[in-house]
């Protein structure tokens, strides 16, 4: 995961997105559908219809970065909303990129009595 600057907000575009879109198509979608500025330094995440592919759009101060990830097994956990945006923390974004359910993470080990 690329280290994000402090105070960077992460936005998921609810619903599914046409994954044929590139830099300009996704930046236009940020402006129209999410009513946000794609050059603000925030991170915008989009998911394809099948759910196994996501694209991340981020302005790093010098240019737009477009990152893509495809899961070989399983699907990325996505909110049920069909329109708008959902805000995530950078930690939740890391879980999402690892294929972990970021909505209700569970610890794999609980300490027992000493």
C-alpha positions as CSV (number, residue, x, y, z in Angstrom):
1,X,0.0,0.0,0.0
2,X,1.2,3.5,-0.9
3,X,1.6,5.7,2.2
4,X,-1.1,8.3,2.1
5,X,-0.4,11.8,3.5
6,X,-2.2,12.7,6.7
7,X,-5.8,13.9,6.4
8,X,-6.3,12.1,3.1
9,X,-9.9,11.1,2.8
10,X,-10.9,7.8,1.0
11,X,-14.2,7.6,-0.9
12,X,-15.8,4.5,-2.4
13,X,-18.1,5.1,-5.3
14,X,-21.2,3.2,-4.4
15,X,-22.6,0.8,-7.0
16,X,-20.6,-0.6,-9.9
17,X,-18.5,1.2,-12.4
18,X,-17.5,0.5,-16.0
19,X,-14.0,-0.8,-15.6
20,X,-13.1,0.2,-19.2
21,X,-12.8,3.8,-17.9
22,X,-9.3,5.3,-17.5
23,X,-7.9,8.4,-16.0
24,X,-10.3,10.9,-17.7
25,X,-13.4,8.8,-17.4
26,X,-13.0,8.1,-13.7
27,X,-12.0,11.8,-13.0
28,X,-15.2,12.8,-14.8
29,X,-17.2,10.4,-12.7
30,X,-15.7,11.9,-9.6
31,X,-16.8,15.3,-10.7
32,X,-20.3,14.4,-11.8
33,X,-21.5,11.4,-9.8
34,X,-19.6,12.1,-6.5
35,X,-19.5,16.0,-6.9
36,X,-15.9,16.1,-5.7
37,X,-12.7,17.4,-7.1
38,X,-10.5,14.6,-8.5
39,X,-7.4,16.8,-8.0
40,X,-8.0,17.4,-4.3
41,X,-5.6,14.7,-3.1
42,X,-8.4,12.4,-1.8
43,X,-8.5,8.8,-2.9
44,X,-11.5,7.5,-4.9
45,X,-12.2,3.8,-5.3
46,X,-14.3,2.2,-7.9
47,X,-15.5,-1.5,-8.2
48,X,-16.5,-3.4,-11.3
49,X,-19.8,-5.2,-11.8
50,X,-18.3,-8.7,-11.1
51,X,-16.8,-7.4,-7.9
52,X,-13.3,-8.9,-8.4
53,X,-11.7,-5.7,-9.8
54,X,-11.2,-2.3,-8.3
55,X,-9.5,0.9,-9.5
56,X,-8.1,3.6,-7.3
57,X,-7.7,7.2,-8.5
58,X,-5.5,9.5,-6.5
59,X,-3.8,12.9,-7.2
60,X,-0.4,12.8,-5.6
61,X,0.4,16.5,-6.2
62,X,2.1,16.0,-9.5
63,X,-0.3,13.9,-11.5
64,X,-3.1,11.4,-11.3
65,X,-2.3,7.8,-10.2
66,X,-4.5,5.0,-11.4
67,X,-4.1,1.8,-9.5
68,X,-5.9,-1.5,-10.3
69,X,-6.2,-4.7,-8.3
70,X,-8.0,-8.0,-9.3
71,X,-8.7,-10.7,-6.8
72,X,-8.0,-14.2,-8.1
73,X,-10.6,-15.6,-5.7
74,X,-13.5,-13.9,-4.0
75,X,-14.9,-10.5,-4.3
76,X,-14.2,-7.1,-2.8
77,X,-16.6,-6.2,0.0
78,X,-18.7,-3.2,-1.1
79,X,-21.5,-1.1,0.5
80,X,-25.1,-1.9,-0.5
81,X,-25.8,1.7,-1.6
82,X,-26.3,2.1,-5.4
83,X,-25.4,5.8,-5.7
84,X,-23.2,8.3,-3.9
85,X,-20.1,7.8,-2.0
86,X,-19.0,6.1,1.3
87,X,-16.1,7.4,3.4
88,X,-13.5,5.0,4.6
89,X,-10.4,5.4,6.8
90,X,-7.0,4.6,5.4
91,X,-7.0,1.4,7.6
92,X,-10.3,0.3,6.1
93,X,-8.9,0.9,2.7
94,X,-5.9,-1.4,3.5
95,X,-8.4,-4.1,4.6
96,X,-10.4,-3.6,1.4
97,X,-7.3,-4.0,-0.8
98,X,-6.4,-7.2,1.1
99,X,-9.8,-8.7,0.5
100,X,-10.9,-8.4,4.1
101,X,-14.4,-7.4,5.2
102,X,-13.7,-3.8,6.3
103,X,-17.2,-3.3,7.7
104,X,-16.8,-5.6,10.7
105,X,-13.2,-6.8,11.1
106,X,-12.6,-9.5,13.6
107,X,-9.5,-10.3,15.4
108,X,-8.1,-13.8,14.7
109,X,-6.9,-14.3,18.2
110,X,-8.3,-13.2,21.6
111,X,-6.0,-13.1,24.6
112,X,-7.0,-15.6,27.3
113,X,-6.6,-15.2,31.1
114,X,-3.1,-14.7,32.3
